[in-house]
Amino acid sequence: MLAHLRFPVERSRGRTWPEPDHPYRNAFQRDRDRVVHSRAFRRLEAKTQVFTPGLSDHFRNRLTHTIEVAQIARTMASALGLDEDLTEALALAHDIGHPPFAHAGEEELNRQMAPFGEGFDHNVHALRIVESFEQPYARFPGLNLSFEVREGMVKHSHDFAAGERPELDAYLPGLRPPLEAQLIDLADEIAYNTADLDDAFSAGLLAAGDVAACVPQYREIYQAVEAQFPAATARQRFHEALRQLIDRLVSGLLEGTVRRARETGAGDAEEVRAAPYRLAAFTPEAAETSRDLKRFLHRTVYASSALGEDRHRSMARIGELFHFFLEHSDRLPQPYREQAAAEPAHRVVCDYIAGMTDAFFHRTYEQTVGLAATGLIAGR
């Protein structure tokens, strides 16, 4: 549909450190593979998406969520005629900067950084991971990803003007990212809205009728499913309706993107960059459904008492561990102690905690703050 807006891999702005071409993998395919083989990507398996694994073995984690985003995004790229490899690389990298404990972890790290005049943004942290923290290569630091992948990572959720984020001024401020990158944010939205419904249903926090009462498009779908499959179980009907809801949202995103692209008259990938707004967009109906889902999930799931206790405990512990390491930098692992000699301690502590999995955080907390509380090591 929009093959003329496909970003041509041969026009990539390249890598920070030039490398010879690979004989049978293009630049974006190599980027995808480097992300998949990174330690940060593997750690996603042990990072919470919304529900902690103690309640069930079937809930999404950051890794399974990432795979679902990649599946949706690549399907859309294929349908639109865009570059599937660039799209997949961006989808697989989009969450590698997330700290432990889902958005609660990000919120608390951002709060801890505020007194220092800084903040925490998982997209910017993801860039730090691929540019510096991953060190698998002898010839250069980081993963040396293509410019377009790095740009898409920092522009995942929004664009920025020149000077708005000085540390990102190398990534074409004031311009839109390629259309492949624009798809990722909305594919992410489809994936987490529908997956959180599924996991909340499994956790017993909601029933299909609750969703139908608040989301008109879901109600229309569910009523049709009930009529078509009267003998099916409640779980089967719920999942049949959820599958159709995903299809409606993806189709709405495809249609809305084609419509907006035609409205702007963009003729190629460079004109996508110069457009006054992003071209990836839902149709009005799909956008309203997505908003309805978000409102419903915030009220019914994210703010529920079932999740609230874990959320508050996790945030409190992140704050405690942050201050422990600020006051006891000698307790940091050797690489971070070396980093603290060249960078502010609060930045180093933030980076260290952000890279932890949930389980590693708990172990570290018990071996530091927990022991300090018992007087076995010098405490605060």
C-alpha positions in Angstrom: 0.0 0.0 0.0 2.8 2.4 0.9 5.8 0.8 -0.6 6.9 4.2 -2.0 7.4 5.3 1.7 9.6 2.3 2.6 12.9 3.4 4.1 15.6 2.1 1.7 18.3 0.2 3.6 20.9 1.4 1.2 20.3 5.0 2.2 21.0 4.3 5.9 23.1 7.0 7.6 25.2 4.0 8.7 27.0 3.1 11.9 29.1 5.2 14.2 32.0 2.9 13.5 32.0 1.8 9.8 32.0 -1.9 9.2 32.3 -3.9 6.0 29.0 -5.2 4.5 27.9 -8.7 5.4 27.7 -11.1 2.4 24.1 -12.1 2.9 22.5 -10.0 5.7 21.7 -6.3 5.2 22.3 -3.7 7.8 18.9 -3.8 9.4 19.0 -7.6 9.6 22.3 -7.4 11.4 20.8 -4.8 13.8 17.9 -7.2 14.6 20.3 -10.0 15.3 22.5 -7.9 17.5 19.5 -6.9 19.6 18.4 -10.5 19.9 21.9 -11.6 21.0 22.3 -8.8 23.6 22.2 -9.4 27.3 19.7 -6.6 27.8 17.3 -8.4 25.5 17.7 -11.7 27.4 17.0 -9.9 30.7 13.5 -9.0 29.5 12.5 -12.5 30.3 12.8 -11.7 34.0 11.2 -8.3 34.0 7.6 -7.8 34.9 5.2 -6.5 32.3 2.1 -5.9 34.5 1.5 -9.0 36.6 4.2 -10.6 38.7 4.9 -14.2 37.9 4.1 -15.5 41.3 0.4 -15.4 40.5 0.6 -17.5 37.4 3.1 -19.0 34.9 1.0 -17.7 32.0 1.3 -13.9 32.4 3.3 -11.9 29.9 6.7 -10.7 30.9 8.7 -8.0 29.0 10.2 -10.5 26.6 6.9 -12.2 25.6 5.3 -8.7 25.3 8.2 -7.7 23.0 7.7 -10.7 20.8 4.0 -9.9 20.5 4.8 -6.3 19.5 7.3 -7.5 16.9 4.7 -9.9 15.4 2.1 -7.1 15.1 4.6 -4.6 13.7 6.1 -6.9 11.2 2.6 -7.9 9.9 1.8 -4.3 9.4 5.1 -3.5 7.7 4.5 -6.4 5.3 0.9 -5.3 4.5 2.0 -1.7 3.9 5.1 -2.6 1.8 7.5 -1.1 4.3 10.9 -2.5 5.4 10.2 -5.5 7.6 13.7 -5.9 8.9 13.9 -2.3 10.2 10.5 -2.7 11.7 11.4 -5.9 13.5 14.7 -4.6 14.8 12.9 -1.6 16.3 10.2 -3.7 17.8 12.6 -6.1 19.4 14.6 -3.2 20.9 11.8 -1.0 22.0 11.7 -2.1 25.7 15.3 -3.1 26.5 15.7 0.1 28.5 12.9 -0.7 30.9 13.9 -1.1 34.6 12.6 -3.9 36.9 8.9 -3.8 38.1 7.3 -2.4 34.9 6.3 1.3 34.9 6.4 1.5 38.7 10.2 1.1 38.4 10.5 3.8 35.8 8.4 6.1 37.8 10.4 5.6 41.0 13.8 6.0 39.2 12.5 9.2 37.6 11.5 10.5 41.1 14.9 9.6 42.5 16.7 11.5 39.8 14.5 14.6 40.0 16.5 16.2 43.0 19.6 16.1 40.8 17.8 18.0 38.0 17.6 14.8 35.8 15.1 12.1 35.1 14.8 8.6 33.9 13.4 7.7 30.4 13.5 4.1 29.4 13.9 5.1 25.7 17.0 7.2 26.4 18.3 4.5 28.7 17.9 2.0 25.9 20.1 4.2 23.7 22.8 4.2 26.5 22.5 0.4 26.5 23.2 -0.1 22.8 25.8 2.6 22.6 27.8 1.9 25.7 26.7 -0.7 28.2 26.6 -3.7 25.9 30.3 -4.7 25.2 30.4 -7.8 23.1 32.7 -6.5 20.3 36.5 -6.0 20.3 36.4 -3.2 17.7 34.0 -0.8 19.2 31.8 -0.1 22.2 28.1 -0.9 22.2 26.3 -2.7 19.5 27.1 -0.2 16.8 23.6 -0.2 15.4 22.5 1.6 12.3 21.5 5.3 12.8 17.8 4.6 11.9 17.4 2.0 14.6 19.0 4.2 17.2 16.9 7.2 16.0 13.7 5.1 16.1 14.5 4.0 19.7 14.8 7.5 21.1 11.7 8.7 19.1 9.7 5.7 20.1 6.9 7.6 21.9 7.4 11.2 20.6 9.5 13.5 18.5 11.5 16.4 19.9 12.7 19.8 18.7 16.3 21.0 18.4 17.6 21.8 21.9 14.7 20.1 23.7 16.8 17.1 24.5 20.4 18.3 24.0 21.8 14.8 24.5 19.7 13.6 21.5 20.5 16.4 19.1 22.4 14.0 16.9 19.2 12.2 16.0 17.6 14.7 13.6 15.5 16.8 16.0 12.5 18.5 14.4 12.1 15.6 11.9 9.9 12.5 12.0 11.5 9.1 12.1 10.9 6.6 9.2 7.4 5.3 8.9 8.7 1.9 10.1 9.7 3.5 13.4 6.4 5.3 13.7 4.5 2.0 13.6 6.2 0.7 16.7 4.5 2.9 19.3 1.0 2.1 18.1 1.8 -1.6 17.6 3.0 -1.5 21.3 -0.3 0.1 22.3 -2.3 -2.6 20.6 -0.2 -5.4 22.1 -0.3 -4.1 25.7 -3.9 -3.1 25.8 -5.1 -6.5 24.5 -2.6 -8.6 26.4 -3.4 -6.8 29.7 -7.0 -7.6 29.1 -6.1 -11.3 28.6 -3.9 -11.4 31.7 -6.4 -9.6 33.9 -9.1 -12.0 32.8 -6.8 -14.9 33.8 -6.2 -13.2 37.1 -9.9 -12.9 37.8 -9.9 -9.1 37.8 -12.4 -8.7 35.1 -15.1 -10.6 33.0 -16.0 -10.1 29.4 -19.2 -8.3 30.4 -17.1 -5.7 32.3 -15.1 -4.9 29.1 -18.3 -4.8 27.0 -19.9 -2.3 29.3 -17.1 0.2 28.9 -15.7 -0.4 25.4 -18.4 -0.2 22.7 -16.5 -1.8 19.9 -15.6 -4.7 22.1 -19.3 -5.0 23.1 -20.3 -5.3 19.4 -17.7 -8.0 18.9 -18.6 -9.9 22.0 -22.3 -9.9 21.3 -21.6 -11.4 17.9 -19.3 -14.0 19.4 -22.0 -15.0 22.0 -24.5 -15.5 19.2 -22.1 -17.4 17.0 -20.7 -19.7 19.7 -23.4 -20.3 22.4 -21.9 -23.6 23.5 -18.4 -22.3 24.0 -17.0 -21.7 27.5 -16.7 -18.2 28.9 -12.9 -18.4 28.4 -13.3 -19.4 24.8 -15.7 -16.7 24.0 -13.5 -14.1 25.7 -10.5 -15.1 23.7 -12.4 -15.3 20.4 -13.6 -11.7 21.0 -10.1 -10.6 22.0 -8.6 -12.1 18.8 -11.2 -10.1 16.7 -10.5 -7.0 18.7 -6.8 -7.2 17.9 -7.7 -7.6 14.2 -10.0 -4.6 14.3 -7.2 -2.4 15.9 -4.5 -3.6 13.5 -6.8 -3.0 10.6 -7.7 0.4 11.9 -4.1 1.3 12.2 -3.4 0.2 8.7 -6.3 2.1 7.3 -5.6 5.2 9.3 -1.9 5.2 8.3 -2.7 4.9 4.6 -5.3 7.6 4.8 -3.0 10.0 6.6 -0.1 9.3 4.2 -2.3 10.1 1.3 -3.5 13.3 2.9 0.0 14.6 3.2 1.0 13.5 -0.3 4.4 12.2 1.0 6.2 10.7 -2.0 9.2 9.0 -0.3 10.9 8.3 3.0 12.5 11.7 3.1 9.2 13.4 2.8 7.9 11.2 5.6 10.6 12.8 7.7 9.6 16.3 6.7 5.9 15.8 7.3 4.4 18.2 9.9 3.1 15.2 12.0 3.5 11.5 12.2 1.8 9.5 9.4 1.2 6.3 11.5 -2.3 6.7 13.0 -5.5 4.9 13.9 -8.8 5.6 12.2 -11.0 7.7 14.5 -13.0 4.6 15.5 -9.9 2.6 16.3 -8.3 5.5 18.2 -11.5 5.8 20.4 -11.5 2.1 21.1 -7.8 2.3 22.2 -8.6 5.2 24.5 -11.6 3.3 25.9 -9.4 0.3 26.6 -6.7 2.4 28.3 -9.3 4.1 30.6 -10.9 0.7 31.4 -7.6 -0.9 32.2 -6.3 2.0 34.4 -9.5 1.9 36.4 -10.0 -1.9 36.6 -6.5 -3.3 36.5 -3.6 -0.9 37.0 -5.2 0.9 40.0 -6.6 -2.3 41.5 -5.7 -3.4 45.1 -4.4 -6.7 43.6 -1.5 -4.8 42.0 -1.2 -1.9 44.3 0.5 -3.6 47.1 3.3 -5.0 44.9 3.6 -1.7 43.2 4.1 0.4 46.3 6.5 -2.1 47.9 8.6 -2.2 44.7 8.8 1.5 44.4 9.7 1.9 48.1 12.5 -0.7 47.7 13.9 1.0 44.6 14.1 4.2 46.6 15.8 2.5 49.5 18.4 0.8 47.3 19.1 4.0 45.3 20.0 5.8 48.5 21.9 2.9 49.9 24.3 2.9 46.9 24.5 6.7 46.9 25.8 6.4 50.4 27.8 3.2 50.0 29.3 3.4 46.5 32.0 1.0 47.5 29.2 -1.7 47.5 28.7 -1.2 43.8 30.2 -3.9 41.4 33.7 -3.0 40.2 32.6 -1.7 36.7 30.1 0.7 38.3 32.7 1.8 40.9 35.0 2.7 38.0 32.2 4.5 36.2 31.4 6.5 39.3 34.9 8.0 39.2 34.1 9.7 35.9 30.3 10.3 36.2 28.0 11.6 38.9 27.1 8.9 41.5 23.4 9.3 41.0 23.7 8.6 37.3 25.7 5.4 37.9 23.3 4.1 40.6 20.4 4.8 38.3 22.0 2.9 35.4 22.8 0.0 37.7 19.3 -0.4 39.1 17.7 0.1 35.7 19.6 -2.9 34.3 18.4 -5.3 37.0 15.9 -8.0 36.5 13.2 -8.3 39.2 14.8 -11.3 40.8 18.3 -9.8 40.8 16.9 -6.6 42.3 15.4 -8.6 45.2 18.6 -10.4 45.8 20.7 -7.2 45.8 18.2 -5.5 48.1 18.4 -8.3 50.6 22.2 -8.4 50.5 22.5 -4.7 51.0 19.6 -2.8 52.5 18.3 -6.0 54.2 21.6 -6.7 55.8 22.1 -3.1 56.8 18.8 -3.2 58.6 19.9 -6.1 60.7 23.2 -4.4 61.5 25.3 -7.0 59.7 26.9 -4.3 57.5 27.3 -0.6 58.0 23.9 0.9 57.3 22.5 4.3 56.7 
